[in-house]
Amino acid sequence: MIDRNHRLALTKQAALLGLSRGSVYYEPVPVSDTDLALMRRLDELHLEFPFAGARMLRGLLAAEGSKIGRRHVTTLMRRVGIEAIYRKPNTSKPAPGHRTSGHDTEKFTTSACHLAVASRSTSSTSEDEAVKVLAFLSASMLSSRPLQNTAARKSSTPIRAASSPVPNSPAC
């Protein structure tokens, strides 16, 4: 790939191959024997305690007499490819695109007041537009964002949603 004895300069060879110049000069450092022994022991401990993270493994290694820091344990765990097995955050949230059951939508209804206001506001427009508005309102009864939740309402005052068709609707 890169020929150090070629008459073309190393920087030009790296540019032709699309490599950074630093990667041409980099020589990897071999892993020390102490790190290899620690990685082997970390792997054994991980098989025994799969739930142990870097902090707990550091404590286990310290109990055996190894003086090693938590961050170095984390680095070695990454290099070995092990990670603690435990419940990750937000596992109870549904996946994107996951459909939920429609049982919750049965509690929500659109009040007759909103339908009456919508039909009054569309009476001056054509019949086709009025049908579209009423179809939208009836479809909103089945959607996840209803106009009014009558099951949870405690007072007799109607609740107006932000998407209500008329800002100053009469009280129903």
Contacts in CASP RR format, 6 or more apart in sequence:
PFRMAT RR
TARGET T0000
AUTHOR 0000-0000-0000
METHOD contacts of the structure
MODEL  1
MIDRNHRLALTKQAALLGLSRGSVYYEPVPVSDTDLALMRRLDELHLEFP
FAGARMLRGLLAAEGSKIGRRHVTTLMRRVGIEAIYRKPNTSKPAPGHRT
SGHDTEKFTTSACHLAVASRSTSSTSEDEAVKVLAFLSASMLSSRPLQNT
AARKSSTPIRAASSPVPNSPAC
1 17 0 8 1.000
2 10 0 8 1.000
2 13 0 8 1.000
2 14 0 8 1.000
2 17 0 8 1.000
2 19 0 8 1.000
2 24 0 8 1.000
3 13 0 8 1.000
4 10 0 8 1.000
6 13 0 8 1.000
10 21 0 8 1.000
10 24 0 8 1.000
10 25 0 8 1.000
11 21 0 8 1.000
11 24 0 8 1.000
13 24 0 8 1.000
14 20 0 8 1.000
14 21 0 8 1.000
14 22 0 8 1.000
14 23 0 8 1.000
14 24 0 8 1.000
31 39 0 8 1.000
31 79 0 8 1.000
35 76 0 8 1.000
38 61 0 8 1.000
38 66 0 8 1.000
38 68 0 8 1.000
38 76 0 8 1.000
39 76 0 8 1.000
39 79 0 8 1.000
39 80 0 8 1.000
41 61 0 8 1.000
41 64 0 8 1.000
41 66 0 8 1.000
42 57 0 8 1.000
42 61 0 8 1.000
42 73 0 8 1.000
42 76 0 8 1.000
42 77 0 8 1.000
42 80 0 8 1.000
42 82 0 8 1.000
43 80 0 8 1.000
43 82 0 8 1.000
45 52 0 8 1.000
45 57 0 8 1.000
45 60 0 8 1.000
45 61 0 8 1.000
46 52 0 8 1.000
46 57 0 8 1.000
46 77 0 8 1.000
46 80 0 8 1.000
46 82 0 8 1.000
49 56 0 8 1.000
49 57 0 8 1.000
49 60 0 8 1.000
50 84 0 8 1.000
50 85 0 8 1.000
51 84 0 8 1.000
51 85 0 8 1.000
51 86 0 8 1.000
52 60 0 8 1.000
52 84 0 8 1.000
53 77 0 8 1.000
53 83 0 8 1.000
53 84 0 8 1.000
54 70 0 8 1.000
54 71 0 8 1.000
54 73 0 8 1.000
54 74 0 8 1.000
54 77 0 8 1.000
54 84 0 8 1.000
55 70 0 8 1.000
56 84 0 8 1.000
57 73 0 8 1.000
57 77 0 8 1.000
58 68 0 8 1.000
58 69 0 8 1.000
58 70 0 8 1.000
58 73 0 8 1.000
61 68 0 8 1.000
61 73 0 8 1.000
62 68 0 8 1.000
77 83 0 8 1.000
94 100 0 8 1.000
104 144 0 8 1.000
105 142 0 8 1.000
105 143 0 8 1.000
105 144 0 8 1.000
105 146 0 8 1.000
107 149 0 8 1.000
107 151 0 8 1.000
107 152 0 8 1.000
108 141 0 8 1.000
108 146 0 8 1.000
108 148 0 8 1.000
108 149 0 8 1.000
108 150 0 8 1.000
108 151 0 8 1.000
109 141 0 8 1.000
109 146 0 8 1.000
109 148 0 8 1.000
109 150 0 8 1.000
110 137 0 8 1.000
110 138 0 8 1.000
110 140 0 8 1.000
110 141 0 8 1.000
110 146 0 8 1.000
110 147 0 8 1.000
110 148 0 8 1.000
111 147 0 8 1.000
111 148 0 8 1.000
111 150 0 8 1.000
111 158 0 8 1.000
111 172 0 8 1.000
112 172 0 8 1.000
113 158 0 8 1.000
113 169 0 8 1.000
113 172 0 8 1.000
114 137 0 8 1.000
114 147 0 8 1.000
114 148 0 8 1.000
114 160 0 8 1.000
114 164 0 8 1.000
114 165 0 8 1.000
114 169 0 8 1.000
115 134 0 8 1.000
115 137 0 8 1.000
116 172 0 8 1.000
117 164 0 8 1.000
117 165 0 8 1.000
117 166 0 8 1.000
117 169 0 8 1.000
117 170 0 8 1.000
118 133 0 8 1.000
118 134 0 8 1.000
118 137 0 8 1.000
118 165 0 8 1.000
118 166 0 8 1.000
119 130 0 8 1.000
119 133 0 8 1.000
119 134 0 8 1.000
121 133 0 8 1.000
121 165 0 8 1.000
121 166 0 8 1.000
122 129 0 8 1.000
122 130 0 8 1.000
122 133 0 8 1.000
122 134 0 8 1.000
123 130 0 8 1.000
133 165 0 8 1.000
137 147 0 8 1.000
137 165 0 8 1.000
140 146 0 8 1.000
140 147 0 8 1.000
145 163 0 8 1.000
146 161 0 8 1.000
147 161 0 8 1.000
147 163 0 8 1.000
147 164 0 8 1.000
148 158 0 8 1.000
148 159 0 8 1.000
148 161 0 8 1.000
149 159 0 8 1.000
153 159 0 8 1.000
157 171 0 8 1.000
158 171 0 8 1.000
158 172 0 8 1.000
160 169 0 8 1.000
END
